């Protein structure tokens, strides 16, 4: 069991580092959600189910939804989509010019 706890601790540290290093906001939110879920499992292993439920509901649930709504309001998810569409249009134009 202690090996499993060590693996969870390593995953928790990696999630924390990846969240702070990631340049993409959407990726950071998803990694933060996984951090909260790993923390929830750790609380269960520490025999504290009330904190585990709270962590799952607030950390992975409500907070993540608020982050997604915020990203949508500031158009962070749309900008990424628009950038991908612009790159695709440029490739199409280059292909047409080459023909």
C-alpha positions in Angstrom: 0.0 0.0 0.0 2.9 2.4 0.7 4.1 2.0 -2.9 0.7 3.1 -4.1 0.8 6.1 -1.9 4.3 7.0 -3.2 3.0 6.8 -6.8 0.1 9.0 -5.9 2.4 11.5 -4.3 4.6 11.6 -7.4 1.6 12.1 -9.6 0.4 14.9 -7.4 3.8 16.6 -7.6 3.9 16.2 -11.4 0.4 17.6 -11.7 1.3 20.6 -9.6 4.4 21.3 -11.7 2.7 20.7 -15.0 -0.1 23.1 -14.1 2.3 25.9 -13.4 4.5 25.2 -16.4 1.8 24.7 -19.0 1.3 27.7 -21.3 -2.1 26.6 -22.5 -4.9 27.7 -20.1 -7.2 24.9 -21.1 -4.5 22.3 -20.5 -3.8 23.8 -17.1 -7.4 23.5 -16.1 -7.6 19.9 -17.1 -4.3 19.1 -15.2 -5.7 21.0 -12.2 -8.8 18.7 -12.3 -6.6 15.7 -12.3 -4.7 17.1 -9.3 -7.9 17.5 -7.4 -8.9 13.9 -8.2 -5.6 12.5 -7.1 -5.9 14.6 -3.9 -9.4 13.1 -3.4 -7.9 9.6 -3.6 -5.2 10.6 -1.1 -7.9 11.8 1.4 -9.7 8.5 1.0 -6.4 6.6 1.8 -6.0 8.8 4.9 -9.4 7.7 6.0 -11.0 11.1 5.7 -14.0 10.6 3.4 -15.6 13.9 4.3 -12.6 15.8 2.9 -12.4 13.5 -0.1 -16.0 14.3 -1.0 -15.4 18.0 -0.5 -12.2 17.9 -2.6 -14.1 16.0 -5.4 -17.1 18.4 -5.3 -15.2 21.7 -4.9 -11.8 21.0 -6.3 -12.6 18.9 -9.4 -16.2 20.0 -9.8 -17.2 23.5 -9.0 -13.8 25.1 -9.5 -13.2 23.4 -12.8 -16.6 24.5 -14.1 -15.8 28.1 -13.0 -12.5 27.9 -14.8 -14.1 26.6 -18.0 -16.8 29.4 -17.9 -14.0 32.0 -17.4 -12.0 30.7 -20.3 -15.1 30.8 -22.4 -15.9 34.4 -21.3 -12.4 35.6 -22.1 -12.5 33.7 -25.4 -9.4 31.8 -24.6 -10.9 28.6 -26.0 -12.2 30.4 -29.1 -8.8 32.0 -29.8 -7.1 28.6 -29.9 -9.8 27.3 -32.3 -9.5 30.4 -34.5 -5.7 30.1 -34.6 -6.1 26.5 -35.8 -8.6 27.5 -38.4 -6.3 30.3 -39.7 -3.4 27.9 -40.0 -5.6 25.5 -41.9 -6.8 28.2 -44.3 -3.1 29.3 -44.9 -2.2 25.7 -45.8 -5.1 25.5 -48.2 -4.1 28.8 -49.8 -0.5 27.5 -50.2 -1.7 24.3 -51.7 -3.9 26.1 -54.2 -1.1 28.4 -55.1 1.2 25.5 -55.7 -1.2 23.8 -58.1 
